[in-house]
Amino acid sequence: MCRSNATFIVFSLLLIFFCDTTSSECVQEAPCICSLPDGYYYNLTALADAKSFSTKNNDNYTVYFHPCTNVNMTIENKANCSTENVSLCIYNNVNKTVLTTGTVKETRMKLSDNDKFPIFEIYHNDIKIIINIVCYMGDKETNFILDSISAKIYYFKLVSSYGCKLQREMGLSMGSLLVILFFVSVGVYFIGGIIVLKALRGATGWEMVPNHEFWCKLPSLVRDGVIFAFNCCRADSYERI
């Protein structure tokens, strides 16, 4: 029984550690920065100092995009995109009206659905804008392209050398230090305890494990606690356990 409980504890710890380290989510730290759990990150902050990028590859629309910050946009000196500063503006050339706008607050930087490249995702009213960030390793200027339109979803490409994946400088984060400290402490506790109990008391088998009775009972205690919580902490339910 004790051996099966110990196996359960080890398996649970390994499962938690594995799931935590294999997450592929790109966590947004700033309007144009998101970090991956493997130490890499994307940073397009340099584009905040550039002029707004425009696309005219579609005769029906003129689109202006200014990554990372909101600015005062004017469409060809004819119409303001908004009474407030914005980061994106889609102008309908046929109707001569502003179709929609977007702001940094409405923009989310994350990975695409297949986790292959980063995107900007903007929701404004009932319109969705997806800007695929394409890495281009070269001296070519940043290009902003209207890719396709599907219902009320607009797809763009932002091709730039700033869209490439970067690696952080080597070093240990506070989380990594805490994990290392935890495993070192656990190692000292168990290995040191086994050596002491073996040398001073002549313990054998499971008796060499420090506080082995507690560790044998821990899975059962955890199970009882979970059952107690799922029974809404009712005292009569706990007594039945």
Sequence and secondary structure as in RCSB ss.txt:
>XXXX:A:sequence
MCRSNATFIVFSLLLIFFCDTTSSECVQEAPCICSLPDGYYYNLTALADAKSFSTKNNDNYTVYFHPCTNVNMTI
ENKANCSTENVSLCIYNNVNKTVLTTGTVKETRMKLSDNDKFPIFEIYHNDIKIIINIVCYMGDKETNFILDSIS
AKIYYFKLVSSYGCKLQREMGLSMGSLLVILFFVSVGVYFIGGIIVLKALRGATGWEMVPNHEFWCKLPSLVRDG
VIFAFNCCRADSYERI
>XXXX:A:secstr
 HHHHHHHHHHHHHHHHHHHHT    EEEETTEEE TTSEEEE GGGGGS  EEE SSTTEEEEE TTS B  EE
TTTEES SS BSEEEEETTTTEEEEEE GGGEEEEE TTSSSEEEEEEETTEEEEEEEEE  SS   EEEEEEEE
TTEEEEEEEEGGGS EE  S   HHHHHHHHHHHHHHHHHHHHHHHHHHHH   GGGGSTTHHHHHHHHHHHHHH
HHHHHTTT HHHHHH 
